[in-house]
């Protein structure tokens, strides 16, 4: 019955197409060519030539085809791809759709119950892969219809079960004496919400100060198209630190594990003792351009940064830091928290991922950033560029000023070229007022980020903050909130509004980019989100991610301390989400709480463009913050 229905559908399409071609012959069609002109064989503006195949280009013939009845459900035009799969729908009776990418010929993809699913390039499956930040075209259609075609940019995989929708990967790690957790909340494509009960729960089952979940990240370490997870326990073995790898098992996702009751990790990356706190920062990226994501792990208390390459379809292997593929140590040998944050992106547009490392305590807390530019997938031993904070605005970030430039930073394509741009937070600028600088890459392979920055965003007056501490720029995230294809900024300030905490949304203008903004001199954000209660660390976790299955990235904000919740605010195409004050009647799109544990959202698996939060970045060289361990 389904086959006959499909044949009838195709026959109807053929008949429609045949009639369209007949009507195009203007010499026999009085509606487009009057009889007298037809008799005299004269041309007119509708029919300049009697040969329809000479006067109509192939593109014009394609326009005659009916609109596509095939949908792409999880991505829209200009989406960031956070999954290894494209999913969509097709009319009843259709048994397959043609799906393709870029200039490749289409693949016939089976339709089951009106839906289809197509795997994007994944090294272990297809032998090919997309690099982070690269632009691509995806198209889908059935015969005799126009293609549904969209352009997308490759992001970080957050889809652990391959349903085509990114999962929210978040940790709940309160610190000493409490059990930590990692959770995966999947997106329900029917309800357009995140599930309130996590699909996966991960824990080491310990309450003895391991800090399990102090950092969480995701990537595809075995190249199968499904997102995997890394979770650190930065105080494991005293303060040496350890990182666990949990691989997806396919459509069932990542199984829940309690490492204290028989659960196992797929790999363990260990320090060799000491107190460097391996895993204080985690980043995932394909550093050596082999199609498999690698692990970039920091031990900032020892001023070390380590890169572990994936070993292919098996992912990362259990090993310790002596077997790391790369090891970086601060150049001066002074404990300045080298590696307090690190991330990866293509700064010069050559298709290879470069390494950016922060050292926020350099030169009496002034701070600086190291830029290591890859040579065809091989990172250098020494940085090509040091990026220092600008001297303006006053009082600047000179030695002793203590602005902690590079506490957090992110990489994104702010001006839509092929070279990734940079936003840097300096949250202790001007006695904890805080400031953010935006730099556009020049694509230069030696010094891609010139000073001065293209935009400077200054925090609110300290008198309005908690004990004069705003910490504006203590966390950053970027994503496209209005669907124009350009990433916007959200900036966290945990101490703003007398300690309630604020998050400021700043739009990226297609023509002028980010504007200079001074919140202490009458400037204002495009939208403002405020926490529920003072001193709850609202904005400690900050992220852009599609949480309602519409292909547009939403704003995710955590309020982990005591409140123990994560909030989502849905983005709106063509405009911005309304400001919300949770302390004064504001509403969220969704609120999540954990089934166990506290401090939900102390970290959120990043899109490789955001920092982990000001709290962990301020694990200072004096170690006084964790002196009770």
C-alpha positions as CSV (number, residue, x, y, z in Angstrom):
1,X,0.0,0.0,0.0
2,X,2.8,2.4,0.9
3,X,4.6,1.6,-2.4
4,X,1.5,2.3,-4.5
5,X,1.0,5.6,-2.6
6,X,4.6,6.6,-3.3
7,X,4.2,5.8,-7.0
8,X,1.0,7.8,-7.2
9,X,2.8,10.7,-5.5
10,X,5.7,10.6,-8.0
11,X,3.3,10.3,-11.0
12,X,1.5,13.4,-9.9
13,X,4.8,15.2,-9.6
14,X,5.7,14.1,-13.1
15,X,2.4,15.2,-14.5
16,X,2.7,18.6,-12.9
17,X,6.2,19.0,-14.2
18,X,5.1,18.1,-17.8
19,X,2.3,20.6,-17.8
20,X,4.8,23.3,-16.5
21,X,7.2,22.6,-19.4
22,X,4.3,22.7,-21.9
23,X,3.1,26.1,-20.6
24,X,6.6,27.5,-20.9
25,X,6.5,27.1,-24.7
26,X,5.3,30.6,-25.4
27,X,4.8,30.0,-29.1
28,X,1.9,27.7,-28.3
29,X,0.7,29.5,-25.2
30,X,-1.5,32.6,-25.8
31,X,-1.2,33.6,-22.1
32,X,2.5,34.5,-22.6
33,X,2.6,35.1,-26.3
34,X,-0.4,36.6,-28.2
35,X,-1.5,34.7,-31.4
36,X,-0.4,37.5,-33.8
37,X,3.2,37.4,-32.3
38,X,3.1,33.6,-32.5
39,X,2.0,33.8,-36.2
40,X,4.8,36.3,-37.0
41,X,7.2,34.5,-34.7
42,X,8.1,37.7,-32.9
43,X,9.8,37.8,-29.5
44,X,8.6,39.8,-26.5
45,X,9.9,40.4,-23.0
46,X,8.3,37.3,-21.7
47,X,9.6,35.1,-24.6
48,X,12.7,36.5,-26.1
49,X,13.4,33.4,-28.1
50,X,11.3,30.7,-29.7
51,X,13.6,27.9,-28.2
52,X,12.6,27.5,-24.6
53,X,15.8,25.6,-23.8
54,X,17.9,28.5,-25.0
55,X,16.0,31.3,-23.2
56,X,15.8,29.5,-19.8
57,X,18.8,28.7,-17.7
58,X,19.0,25.4,-15.6
59,X,18.5,27.5,-12.5
60,X,15.3,28.9,-13.9
61,X,14.0,25.4,-14.6
62,X,14.8,24.4,-11.0
63,X,12.6,27.2,-9.8
64,X,9.7,25.5,-11.5
65,X,10.0,22.5,-9.2
66,X,7.7,22.5,-6.2
67,X,8.9,23.6,-2.8
68,X,10.6,20.8,-0.8
69,X,8.4,18.7,1.4
70,X,11.4,17.4,3.2
71,X,12.3,19.2,6.4
72,X,15.6,19.4,8.3
73,X,14.4,19.4,11.9
74,X,17.4,19.9,14.1
75,X,19.3,22.6,12.1
76,X,18.3,25.8,10.4
77,X,20.2,28.1,8.1
78,X,23.3,29.5,9.8
79,X,23.1,27.0,12.7
80,X,26.1,25.9,14.8
81,X,26.4,22.1,14.4
82,X,26.5,20.6,17.9
83,X,25.7,17.0,16.8
84,X,27.0,14.3,14.5
85,X,23.7,13.7,12.8
86,X,21.1,15.6,10.7
87,X,17.5,14.5,11.2
88,X,14.3,15.5,9.5
89,X,10.9,14.5,8.2
90,X,9.4,13.4,4.8
91,X,5.8,13.0,3.5
92,X,3.9,9.8,4.3
93,X,4.5,7.2,1.7
94,X,8.1,8.3,0.9
95,X,10.6,5.5,1.5
96,X,13.8,7.5,1.1
97,X,15.2,11.0,0.8
98,X,18.3,12.3,-0.9
99,X,20.7,13.9,1.6
100,X,24.0,15.4,0.8
101,X,26.7,17.8,2.1
102,X,28.7,20.4,0.3
103,X,29.4,19.4,-3.4
104,X,29.1,15.7,-2.8
105,X,26.4,13.7,-4.6
106,X,23.4,12.8,-2.4
107,X,22.9,9.6,-0.4
108,X,19.6,7.8,-0.3
109,X,18.6,7.8,3.3
110,X,15.7,5.6,4.4
111,X,12.6,7.1,5.9
112,X,11.1,5.4,8.9
113,X,7.7,6.5,10.2
114,X,8.1,9.8,8.4
115,X,11.5,10.6,9.8
116,X,15.1,10.2,8.5
117,X,18.6,10.4,10.1
118,X,21.9,11.1,8.3
119,X,25.3,10.8,9.8
120,X,27.7,13.7,9.2
121,X,31.4,13.1,8.5
122,X,32.9,11.1,11.4
123,X,36.5,9.8,11.0
124,X,35.9,6.3,12.4
125,X,32.7,5.8,10.3
126,X,33.1,7.7,7.0
127,X,36.9,8.3,6.9
128,X,36.2,12.0,6.6
129,X,35.6,14.8,9.1
130,X,34.8,18.4,9.5
131,X,37.1,20.8,11.4
132,X,35.9,23.0,14.1
133,X,34.6,26.4,12.7
134,X,34.4,25.2,9.1
135,X,31.4,26.2,6.9
136,X,29.4,23.6,5.1
137,X,26.2,23.1,3.1
138,X,23.6,20.5,3.9
139,X,20.7,19.7,1.5
140,X,17.8,17.2,1.5
141,X,15.0,16.5,-1.0
142,X,13.0,13.9,-2.8
143,X,12.9,13.5,-6.6
144,X,11.2,16.3,-8.6
145,X,11.3,18.7,-5.7
146,X,13.6,21.6,-4.8
147,X,16.3,20.9,-2.2
148,X,16.0,22.1,1.3
149,X,19.5,23.7,1.6
150,X,21.1,25.3,4.6
151,X,24.6,26.6,5.5
152,X,26.0,25.7,8.9
153,X,29.2,26.1,10.9
154,X,30.8,23.2,12.7
155,X,30.9,23.4,16.5
156,X,31.5,21.0,19.4
157,X,29.6,17.8,19.6
158,X,27.2,17.7,22.5
159,X,24.9,14.9,21.2
160,X,25.6,11.8,23.3
161,X,22.8,9.6,21.9
162,X,22.8,10.7,18.2
163,X,19.2,11.9,18.1
164,X,20.4,15.0,16.3
165,X,19.9,17.3,19.3
166,X,22.6,18.6,21.6
167,X,22.4,17.4,25.2
168,X,23.1,19.7,28.2
169,X,26.2,18.3,29.9
170,X,26.7,19.8,33.3
171,X,28.3,19.0,36.6
172,X,27.3,19.4,40.2
173,X,30.5,19.7,42.3
174,X,30.3,21.7,45.5
175,X,33.8,21.0,46.7
176,X,35.3,19.5,49.8
177,X,33.4,16.9,51.7
178,X,30.6,16.5,49.2
179,X,30.0,14.0,46.4
180,X,30.3,15.4,42.9
181,X,28.3,14.4,39.8
182,X,28.2,14.8,36.1
183,X,24.7,14.9,34.4
184,X,23.4,14.6,30.8
185,X,20.0,16.2,30.2
186,X,18.8,15.3,26.7
187,X,16.6,17.6,24.5
188,X,13.1,16.3,23.8
189,X,12.3,17.2,20.2
190,X,8.6,16.9,20.8
191,X,8.2,19.0,23.9
192,X,10.9,21.4,22.8
193,X,12.4,21.3,26.3
194,X,15.2,19.6,28.1
195,X,14.2,16.5,30.1
196,X,13.9,17.2,33.8
197,X,15.5,13.9,34.7
198,X,19.0,13.4,33.4
199,X,19.6,10.6,30.9
200,X,23.1,9.9,32.4
201,X,24.5,10.3,35.9
202,X,28.2,10.0,36.5
203,X,30.0,10.1,39.9
204,X,33.1,8.7,41.6
205,X,31.0,8.1,44.7
206,X,33.5,9.8,47.0
207,X,33.0,12.5,49.6
208,X,36.6,12.8,50.6
209,X,37.6,15.9,48.7
210,X,38.2,14.6,45.2
211,X,36.2,17.5,43.6
212,X,34.7,15.1,41.0
213,X,32.9,17.3,38.5
214,X,35.1,20.3,39.1
215,X,35.3,20.5,35.3
216,X,33.3,18.8,32.6
217,X,33.8,18.8,28.8
218,X,32.7,17.0,25.7
219,X,34.0,16.0,22.3
220,X,34.1,13.0,19.9
221,X,37.3,11.3,21.1
222,X,36.7,8.0,19.1
223,X,35.4,9.6,15.9
224,X,32.0,7.8,15.8
225,X,29.8,10.8,15.5
226,X,28.5,10.6,19.1
227,X,29.6,13.0,21.9
228,X,31.8,11.7,24.7
229,X,32.5,13.2,28.1
230,X,35.6,14.1,30.1
231,X,35.2,14.9,33.9
232,X,38.0,16.0,36.2
233,X,38.5,15.3,39.9
234,X,41.1,18.1,40.4
235,X,41.8,17.3,44.0
236,X,42.1,13.5,43.6
237,X,45.1,12.0,45.4
238,X,45.6,15.0,47.6
239,X,45.7,17.7,45.0
240,X,47.3,15.9,42.1
241,X,44.2,15.6,40.0
242,X,42.7,13.1,37.6
243,X,40.5,13.2,34.5
244,X,38.0,10.4,33.4
245,X,36.8,9.6,29.9
246,X,33.3,8.3,29.4
247,X,32.5,7.2,25.8
248,X,29.0,7.1,24.2
249,X,27.7,3.7,23.4
250,X,25.7,4.9,20.4
251,X,22.0,5.5,20.4
252,X,21.8,4.5,24.1
253,X,24.1,7.4,25.0
254,X,26.6,7.3,27.9
255,X,25.7,4.8,30.6
256,X,25.4,6.0,34.2
257,X,28.4,5.1,36.3
258,X,29.3,5.1,40.0
259,X,33.0,4.5,40.2
260,X,32.7,3.5,43.8
261,X,30.2,0.7,43.3
262,X,31.7,-1.1,40.3
263,X,31.3,1.5,37.6
264,X,34.2,2.1,35.3
265,X,35.5,4.9,33.1
266,X,36.7,4.2,29.6
267,X,40.1,5.8,30.3
268,X,41.8,7.6,33.1
269,X,44.4,10.4,32.7
270,X,46.4,10.8,35.8
271,X,49.0,13.2,37.3
272,X,52.1,11.7,38.9
273,X,51.4,13.0,42.4
274,X,52.1,16.5,43.5
275,X,49.6,19.3,43.8
276,X,49.2,20.6,40.3
277,X,45.4,19.9,40.1
278,X,45.3,18.2,36.7
279,X,41.9,18.9,35.1
280,X,41.4,22.4,36.6
281,X,40.7,23.2,33.0
282,X,39.6,20.9,30.2
283,X,39.3,21.6,26.5
284,X,38.6,19.2,23.7
285,X,39.7,19.8,20.1
286,X,41.3,18.0,17.2
287,X,44.7,19.5,17.7
288,X,46.7,17.2,15.3
289,X,44.0,17.3,12.5
290,X,43.4,13.5,12.4
291,X,39.6,13.7,12.8
292,X,39.6,12.7,16.5
293,X,39.2,15.1,19.3
294,X,42.1,15.3,21.8
295,X,42.2,16.3,25.5
296,X,43.8,19.6,26.6
297,X,44.3,19.5,30.4
298,X,45.8,22.1,32.7
299,X,47.6,21.8,36.0
300,X,47.8,25.5,36.7
301,X,49.1,25.1,40.2
302,X,52.3,23.6,38.7
303,X,52.1,26.0,35.7
304,X,51.7,23.0,33.3
305,X,49.5,22.2,30.3
306,X,49.2,18.8,28.8
307,X,47.8,17.6,25.5
308,X,46.8,13.9,25.1
309,X,46.0,12.8,21.5
310,X,43.2,10.4,20.8
311,X,44.3,7.0,19.7
312,X,41.6,6.7,17.0
313,X,38.5,4.5,17.3
314,X,39.5,3.6,20.9
315,X,39.5,7.2,22.0
316,X,41.9,8.3,24.7
317,X,44.0,5.6,26.5
318,X,44.6,5.4,30.2
319,X,48.0,7.0,30.9
320,X,49.7,9.6,33.0
321,X,51.2,13.0,32.2
322,X,54.6,11.6,31.5
323,X,53.1,10.0,28.3
324,X,51.4,13.2,27.1
325,X,51.9,14.1,23.5
326,X,52.6,17.7,24.4
327,X,53.7,19.3,27.6
328,X,53.9,23.1,28.2
329,X,55.5,24.8,31.1
330,X,55.4,28.5,31.9
331,X,58.4,30.2,30.3
332,X,59.7,32.1,33.3
333,X,59.4,29.2,35.7
334,X,57.4,31.4,38.1
335,X,54.1,30.2,39.5
336,X,51.7,32.5,37.7
337,X,48.9,30.0,37.0
338,X,49.9,29.3,33.5
339,X,47.1,27.2,32.0
340,X,44.4,28.7,34.2
341,X,42.4,28.5,31.0
342,X,43.1,27.3,27.5
343,X,41.1,26.8,24.4
344,X,41.6,26.1,20.7
345,X,40.7,27.7,17.4
346,X,42.0,28.5,13.9
347,X,43.5,32.0,14.4
348,X,45.0,32.3,10.9
349,X,42.4,30.5,8.7
350,X,44.6,27.7,7.5
351,X,42.3,25.0,8.6
352,X,44.4,23.8,11.6
353,X,43.6,24.4,15.2
354,X,45.8,26.7,17.2
355,X,46.3,26.8,21.0
356,X,45.5,29.8,23.2
357,X,46.6,29.7,26.9
358,X,46.0,32.1,29.7
359,X,48.3,33.1,32.6
360,X,46.2,35.4,34.6
361,X,48.6,36.0,37.5
362,X,51.5,37.0,35.3
363,X,53.4,40.1,36.5
364,X,51.7,40.8,39.8
365,X,48.2,39.7,38.6
366,X,48.3,41.7,35.4
367,X,47.9,38.7,33.3
368,X,48.7,37.7,29.7
369,X,47.8,35.2,26.9
370,X,50.0,32.9,24.9
371,X,49.2,32.2,21.2
372,X,50.7,28.9,19.8
373,X,50.0,28.8,16.0
374,X,49.9,25.3,14.5
375,X,52.1,24.2,11.7
376,X,49.9,21.9,9.7
377,X,48.7,20.1,12.8
378,X,51.9,20.3,14.8
379,X,52.0,22.8,17.6
380,X,55.2,24.7,18.3
381,X,57.2,24.5,21.6
382,X,57.1,28.3,22.0
383,X,54.3,30.8,21.5
384,X,54.4,33.1,18.4
385,X,52.6,35.9,20.3
386,X,52.1,37.2,23.8
387,X,49.0,39.2,24.2
388,X,49.0,41.8,27.0
389,X,46.2,43.9,28.3
390,X,45.9,47.4,26.9
391,X,46.8,50.4,29.0
392,X,43.5,52.1,28.3
393,X,41.0,52.8,29.8
394,X,42.5,54.1,33.1
395,X,43.6,52.8,35.5
396,X,44.7,50.1,33.0
397,X,46.2,46.7,33.8
398,X,49.8,47.7,34.6
399,X,51.9,45.6,37.0
400,X,50.3,45.7,40.4
401,X,46.9,46.7,38.9
402,X,45.6,43.3,39.3
403,X,43.1,43.0,36.5
404,X,43.9,39.3,35.8
405,X,43.8,39.6,32.1
406,X,43.1,36.2,30.6
407,X,41.3,34.7,33.6
408,X,38.8,33.7,31.0
409,X,38.5,34.1,27.2
410,X,36.7,32.7,24.3
411,X,37.2,32.3,20.6
412,X,34.5,32.8,17.9
413,X,34.0,34.2,14.4
414,X,32.8,37.7,15.3
415,X,33.3,39.2,11.9
416,X,32.5,36.1,9.7
417,X,35.9,35.7,8.1
418,X,37.9,32.4,8.3
419,X,40.1,33.5,11.2
420,X,38.7,33.1,14.7
421,X,38.4,36.2,16.9
422,X,39.0,36.6,20.7
423,X,37.2,38.0,23.7
424,X,39.1,38.3,27.0
425,X,37.8,38.9,30.5
426,X,39.7,40.8,33.2
427,X,37.3,40.6,36.1
428,X,39.5,42.4,38.8
429,X,40.1,45.4,36.6
430,X,39.8,48.7,38.6
431,X,39.4,47.0,42.0
432,X,37.0,44.3,40.8
433,X,34.8,46.4,38.5
434,X,35.8,44.2,35.6
435,X,36.3,44.6,31.9
436,X,36.1,42.7,28.6
437,X,38.2,43.2,25.5
438,X,37.3,42.0,22.0
439,X,40.0,41.4,19.4
440,X,39.6,40.6,15.7
441,X,42.2,38.3,14.2
442,X,44.2,39.7,11.3
443,X,44.9,36.1,10.1
444,X,48.6,36.8,10.5
445,X,50.4,33.6,11.5
446,X,52.8,35.4,13.9
447,X,50.8,38.1,15.6
448,X,47.1,37.5,14.8
449,X,45.7,39.7,17.6
450,X,46.7,43.4,17.5
451,X,46.3,45.9,20.2
452,X,44.3,48.0,20.8
453,X,41.1,45.8,20.9
454,X,38.3,46.6,18.5
455,X,35.8,46.9,21.4
456,X,36.0,47.5,25.1
457,X,33.1,46.7,27.5
458,X,33.4,48.0,31.0
459,X,31.4,46.8,34.0
460,X,29.0,48.5,36.3
461,X,30.1,50.9,39.1
462,X,31.5,49.0,42.0
463,X,29.2,50.9,44.4
464,X,26.3,48.9,43.0
465,X,28.0,45.6,43.6
466,X,28.6,43.2,46.4
467,X,31.1,44.8,48.8
468,X,32.4,46.8,45.7
469,X,33.1,43.5,43.9
470,X,31.4,43.2,40.5
471,X,33.7,40.7,38.8
472,X,32.2,41.8,35.4
473,X,33.8,39.5,32.8
474,X,34.2,36.7,35.3
475,X,32.5,34.4,32.8
476,X,31.9,34.7,29.0
477,X,29.9,32.8,26.4
478,X,29.1,33.5,22.7
479,X,26.4,32.4,20.4
480,X,23.9,33.6,17.9
481,X,20.8,34.7,19.8
482,X,18.9,36.3,17.0
483,X,19.6,34.0,14.0
484,X,21.6,36.5,11.9
485,X,24.6,34.2,11.7
486,X,26.9,36.4,13.9
487,X,27.8,35.3,17.4
488,X,26.7,37.6,20.2
489,X,28.2,37.9,23.7
490,X,26.9,37.2,27.2
491,X,29.0,38.5,30.1
492,X,28.7,37.4,33.6
493,X,29.2,39.4,36.8
494,X,28.5,37.3,39.9
495,X,28.8,40.4,42.2
496,X,26.6,42.8,40.3
497,X,23.3,44.2,41.7
498,X,24.5,43.9,45.3
499,X,25.5,40.3,44.9
500,X,22.4,39.0,43.1
501,X,24.5,38.6,39.9
502,X,23.8,39.7,36.4
503,X,24.4,38.5,32.9
504,X,24.6,41.0,30.1
505,X,23.7,40.2,26.5
506,X,25.5,42.3,23.9
507,X,24.6,42.0,20.2
508,X,27.1,41.8,17.4
509,X,26.1,44.3,14.8
510,X,26.4,42.9,11.2
511,X,27.9,46.2,10.0
512,X,29.8,47.7,13.0
513,X,30.5,44.6,15.2
514,X,30.5,45.0,19.0
515,X,30.1,48.5,20.3
516,X,32.1,49.9,23.1
517,X,30.0,49.8,26.3
518,X,30.5,51.4,29.7
519,X,27.9,50.2,32.2
520,X,29.3,52.7,34.8
521,X,28.6,55.7,32.6
522,X,25.1,55.1,31.3
523,X,25.8,52.2,28.9
524,X,23.3,49.3,28.8
525,X,23.2,45.8,27.5
526,X,20.6,44.6,24.9
527,X,19.1,42.2,27.5
528,X,19.8,41.8,31.2
529,X,19.3,38.6,33.3
530,X,19.5,38.8,37.0
531,X,19.7,36.1,39.7
532,X,17.2,35.1,42.3
533,X,18.9,35.7,45.6
534,X,22.1,37.5,46.6
535,X,25.4,35.5,46.9
536,X,24.3,32.5,45.0
537,X,26.9,32.8,42.2
538,X,24.4,33.5,39.4
539,X,26.4,33.4,36.1
540,X,29.1,31.0,37.4
541,X,28.1,28.6,34.6
542,X,27.3,30.4,31.3
543,X,26.7,28.8,27.9
544,X,25.0,29.2,24.5
545,X,23.3,26.0,23.3
546,X,20.2,24.9,21.5
547,X,18.0,23.6,24.3
548,X,14.5,23.6,22.6
549,X,15.2,21.9,19.3
550,X,14.8,24.9,17.0
551,X,18.3,25.1,15.7
552,X,18.9,28.5,17.4
553,X,21.3,28.7,20.4
554,X,19.7,29.6,23.7
555,X,21.3,31.2,26.8
556,X,22.0,28.8,29.7
557,X,22.9,30.3,33.1
558,X,23.6,28.5,36.4
559,X,23.0,29.6,40.0
560,X,24.8,26.8,41.7
561,X,25.4,28.0,45.3
562,X,22.5,26.9,47.5
563,X,20.0,27.6,44.8
564,X,21.4,24.5,42.9
565,X,19.7,25.3,39.6
566,X,20.4,25.8,35.9
567,X,18.2,28.2,33.9
568,X,17.5,28.4,30.2
569,X,16.3,31.5,28.3
570,X,15.2,30.7,24.7
571,X,16.6,32.8,21.9
572,X,14.2,34.4,19.4
573,X,15.0,34.7,15.7
574,X,15.0,38.3,14.5
575,X,15.1,39.7,18.0
576,X,16.5,39.2,21.5
577,X,15.0,37.4,24.6
578,X,13.4,39.8,27.0
579,X,15.3,40.9,30.1
580,X,14.5,38.8,33.1
581,X,15.0,39.6,36.8
582,X,14.5,36.4,38.8
583,X,14.6,38.5,42.0
584,X,11.7,40.5,40.8
585,X,9.2,38.3,39.1
586,X,11.2,37.3,36.0
587,X,10.7,34.0,34.4
588,X,12.9,31.4,32.8
589,X,12.2,29.2,29.8
590,X,13.1,26.2,31.9
591,X,14.6,25.5,35.3
592,X,16.6,22.3,36.1
593,X,17.5,20.8,39.4
594,X,19.7,17.8,40.0
595,X,18.3,14.5,41.4
596,X,21.3,14.4,43.8
597,X,24.2,16.6,44.8
598,X,24.5,20.4,45.0
599,X,26.0,23.2,43.0
600,X,24.5,22.2,39.7
601,X,26.1,24.2,36.9
602,X,29.4,24.9,38.6
603,X,30.6,24.0,35.1
604,X,28.8,23.4,31.8
605,X,30.4,21.5,28.9
606,X,31.7,24.2,26.7
607,X,31.3,25.0,23.0
608,X,35.1,25.4,23.1
609,X,34.5,29.2,23.1
610,X,33.6,29.8,26.8
611,X,35.5,29.8,30.0
612,X,34.7,27.6,33.0
613,X,33.8,30.3,35.5
614,X,35.6,32.7,37.7
615,X,35.5,30.5,40.8
616,X,37.9,27.9,39.4
617,X,40.0,30.4,37.6
618,X,40.8,32.1,40.9
619,X,42.4,29.0,42.4
620,X,45.4,31.0,43.2
621,X,49.1,30.1,43.5
622,X,48.8,30.7,47.3
623,X,46.3,27.8,47.4
624,X,44.6,29.5,50.3
625,X,41.2,29.1,48.7
626,X,41.4,25.4,49.2
627,X,43.5,25.4,52.3
628,X,41.1,23.2,54.1
629,X,41.9,20.2,51.8
